[in-house]
Each structure stands twice: as C-alpha cells, then as structure tokens.
Amino acid sequence: MISIFDTHAHLDLEPFSDDFDAVIRRLESGVFPGGLVPDELEGKTIEMAGVLLPGIDGKSSFRCAELAKRFPVFHAAAAIHPNYVANATEDDWKIVTKLAYDENVAAIGETGLDRYWDHTPIEQQIDALQQHIDLAVQTGKPIQIHCRDAWNEMLPILRRSVQEKGLRGIIHAFSGEPEQAVECIELGFYLSFAGSVTYRNAKFSPLWEAAKVVPSDRLLIETDSPYMTPHPFRGQLKRNEPTLAAMVAFRLAELRGETLEQIAETTTKNAKLVVSSQ
C-alpha cells in the first residue's frame, strides 16, 4: 500500500464540476484518471491519505471549507490567489478572514507573488501577501506560498516574516533553484513538488537538483490539479487529479535515490504534521 497525501489540489474549480462524484470515487479507491496504470506503478495499490484544497478567492475558499466538512480526506485552505487580488472585493476579504478561524480550515493559502502573469500589479500582490501573512500569524496556521518568477521580492518578505513574526508553512509547487530551496529550508518552510519535477526537458534540471537538497523532513508532494499533469501523461489527459501525485513521488524517489515507499511514507507524514499543526 502506497499512502499519498496531495498537498495542493483545486478540486472546487470548474474543470471538476461535471463529474466530481467520479473524481471522489477514483480518489477513494486509488484509481488513476482515464483508467491508466503507469508502468512505474504497476502492481502498486494507492491509498489517498489526504488532499489539501486551497482557495483562490472568497467563494473558492468557502467551497473548499465546505468540502472539508463533507469528506474526511479533504483539508481546506483559505486565501486570495495573487493573480486574483486585483479583482478581489471587500466581501472576498471578509469571507477569507472569517474562514481563517474556521476549524475546517487547516492553512492560509494559496497566497504569494506571481510575475509570470500580469493580472495584478506586484505592489498589490505584496500588500495582499502581507495581509495573508498577518492572518496566518494571528490564527497560528501555516501559510501556503505561491511564488512564480518573483523570488527577488519573495525571499526578503519571508525572511522578515519568519524572524519577526514566526511565520511557517509550505512553498507550493516549488519552481526555484537549489540555492533558493536551501534558503527556504533554512527559514523552516516545507517544499512541495508538483508535476513539473517529472518533466524531462533540460530547462527543468535546476528543479531536479533542488529536489535533491531538500531534507526528508521538509519534503511534500502535490498535483496542483487540474494543472501540471505529470509525465508521462502530460498532454494526454484533460486534467490532473490527486492520485497522480504518486507519479511525483516516483520521480522524487528516482532523483533522490530512495524508494517510492520511502518518499510516500515521508511526504504523507510531513503533510499530516502540517495540516494538524493549527
């Protein structure tokens, strides 16, 4: 039995609305989408130990919290995604703030900085990130950080927030280089790896190296469903699903010279510690 904990899946979003019940059945039975069985996992039985559902705005955060109430396998996080900050309303912030104190909400996320897309001015993103940091500190809950092409701004903010406020949490879908991974680890963060670490083109080689330097007690896996479908199913499936986090675990085992069972056990243990550390 391979126990898998997906620390980031957007199951509340529209791509899952038409067949959510089928997704739940696959998740509960450890079945991969499309009836596929990866060669690397032939004969392995997958058990989903948990799935962390991050909010991207007020309504999304509320949906995630409701799902966490209905299904024991789910844990919720509440926040406004950096790309949605520009369009966030006062009601969005009220909902997120209220949910932050809800017992069904295990974390504040996803929040952060994103320079890849140009949906929200970086100054607004920074202000929103600071609000989320304060909320995480006030509630005593871990934060789930999104950082895409914005490490120059992100690292000083995290450094300051850890030193002055005791911030703790997860770097979601880590996309940096080994040096940035080391700094995040030194600040006490968990690093979560997604489908991108499974991609075989050379531009991802810094990410492969980063995956090797993360201590076992700081390692997590995720899918970022419905996005970032892992190799070898990238481009073949219409979306990613939580069970495919097993392919991320397999790739990490390959990169780190460990077994799939070791990676699965370690990352599941770490994830359970994070979601129970409120």
N, C-alpha and C positions, 0 to 999 in steps of 0.2 A: 504494500500500500504506500503510495507516494502522496504525502499530505502537502497541499499547495494553498498558500494564502496570497491572494491578489490584492495588493495594497492601493490600487487605483483603477477603478472601472466606472465609466459613465453610463450605467445601465438605466438611468432615468431619462436619457435623451431619446429623441425621435427615432433613430435607427432601430431601437428595440421595442417600439410601441406596438408593432403589428403582431409580434409573436413572443411577447415577454414570457408567457407561460411555458413555451417550449424552451426558452433560454434557461428558465429556472429548472426545468426537468433535466436538461443537459448538465447544468451546474451541480444539481443534487446527485446525479448518477455518475459524474466524472466523465461525461461523453464529450467528444470534440465536435465542433460545428461541421456540418456537411458530411457527417458520418466518417470523417477522416481519422486514420490512425497513423501518426507519424512513425516512420521506420524506427526512429530513435527510441520510441516509447512502446514499441510492440511488446505485448505481454505485461505491461505495467498497468496497475489499477490506480486511478487518480481519485483522490478524495479532496474536495474543496473545504479547507478548514475555515475560510473566511474570505470576505470581499469588502474592501473599504470603498464606499461610494462618495466621491467628492462633489460638492455643489459648485455651480458656476455663476449663480445669481440667486436672488431670493426664492423664486419659485422652484428652481432646481434643488436648492438646499432643503426646502420643505419636502419635496418629493423623496429625496434621499433619506431624510429622517423618518418619513412615513414607511418607507421600505424596510428600514432597520427595525421598526416596531413590528412589522408583519413577518419578517423572516429572520430567524436567529443567525443565519450565516452572514447577514449584512451588518456593517457598521457604517455610520454616516459621518460626513464632514460638511461643514457649512462655511461658505465664503463667496466672494465675488471674484471671478477669474480676471486677471489683469486685462485681457482683451475685451472684457465686458464692462469695465469700470466706467468708461466714458458715457455709457447709456444707462448706468445704474441709477435708480430712483431712490428717494428717501425711504420708500416702502421696502425696497430691496435691503437697504442697510438695517432697517428695523427688524425685518424677518431674520436676517443673519445674526444680528446681535442677540435676539431672543433665543434663537436655536443654539447659539453657542453655550448656553447654560442648560440645555436640554440633556437629560441623562442618556438619550439615544444617540447623541452626537459625540463621537469619540475624539474629533480633531477639528481644527480650524483650517479649511482648505477647499479648493486649491486657490492659493494666492501667490503673488510674486511679480516678476518683471519679464516682459517679452519685447525684444527689439526685432524679432523676425517679422512679425505682423505689425501693421501700423494702424491699429484700431483705436488705441488710446495713447495720448501723449505721455511720454515717460515720466514727466513730473507728476501727472495724475496717478500713474501706476505706483510711484514711490509713496505718495500720500496714502493711497489705499492700502498698500503693503504695510505701512506703519500702523494704520488703524487695525489691521488684522493681527499684527504682532502684539499690539496692546491688548486686544481681545484674548489672544492665546495666553498671554501672561496673566491677565485678570482671572481667567477661568481655570488656569492650571492645566490646560490641554495642549497637546503637541500641535505644531503647525505643519502644514503640507505645502512645501515651496515649489513653485513653477519658475524655472529660470531658463530662458532661451535667448542666447546671444546677448546676455546682459550681465555677465559675471563682474565686469568692472564696477558696476553700480551695486550689485547684489552682495558681494563679499564684505565690503565695509559695513553695510547695513546689518548683516548677520553677525559680524564680529562685535559690533557695538551692542546689538540686542542681546547677545549671549553674555557679554561681560557686564553689562549694566542692568539687565532685566532677567537673566536666567532663561532666555528662550531656548526651547528644544523642539525637535521634530524631524521631519523627513524632507530630503531633497528628492522630489518626484521626477521620474524619468530622467535620471542624471544624464547630461549630454556634454559634460565638460572633459577636460584633460586630467591626467594623473595628478598634476600639481594642485588643481582645483579640488579634486577629490580628497587629497590629503588635508587641505585646509578645512574643508567641510567636516571631515572626520575629527580633526583636532578641535573643532568647535563643538563636537558632541553630536552631530547630526547622523541620522541613518541615511544611507544612499540606496535608492530604489532604482533598479534597472528594468527597462522595458524592451519591447521588440527590437529597438534599434541596435542593441548589443548583439543581436543574432545576424544582422545584415553582413554580407560577405565582402562588399566593396571596400577598397582600401581607405576611403575617407573616414571610415568608422574605426580605423586602427587605434587612434588615441583613446577611444572609448573602451576598446578591448583591453588596453593597457591599464586604464583607470579601474576596470573591474577586477584586475589582479591585485591592486594595492589596498582594497577595502578589507579591513579586518572582519572576520566571520561574524562577530557580534554586532556589526553595524550594517549588515547586508540585507536587502529586501528585494522582492521581485514584484512586477506588476504587468498589466496588459495595456492600460490606458484605453481600454475598449470604449468605443468601437474602432479606435485608431491603432496605428502601429502594429499591424498584424505581423507576427514573427516569421522569419524564414523557416521552412520553405514554402509557406502558404501566402506570403505577401503577393498581392495581385491576383490570387486565386479565389480568395474568399471575399464576400461583400463587406465583411466587418470582422473585427476581432471579438473574442469572447474570453471570459475569465479562465476557462480550463486551459487555454493556450499559454497561460503563464508557465505551464510545465515546460514549454519549449524554451522559455527564457532561463528557467532553472537548468535545463540541459546544457545550454550554451555556456552559462556561468561555470558549470562543472567542468566542461571542456577547457575553458580558458584558465581555470584555477587549478586544474589537476586534481579535482575532487570527484566524488561520485554524485550522481543525480540524487540519491538518497540523502547524502550529507547536505547538499545545498537545500533540498526541500525541507529537511528537518530544521536546519539552522534558520532559514528565512521565515518559516512558519512560527518558530519560537520567538524570533525577534518581532514579527508582526503582532503576535498576541501580546507581547510586552507593551508595544506602542499603544494599541487600542484599549488596553486596560489600565493605562498609566494616568488617567484623568485625576 
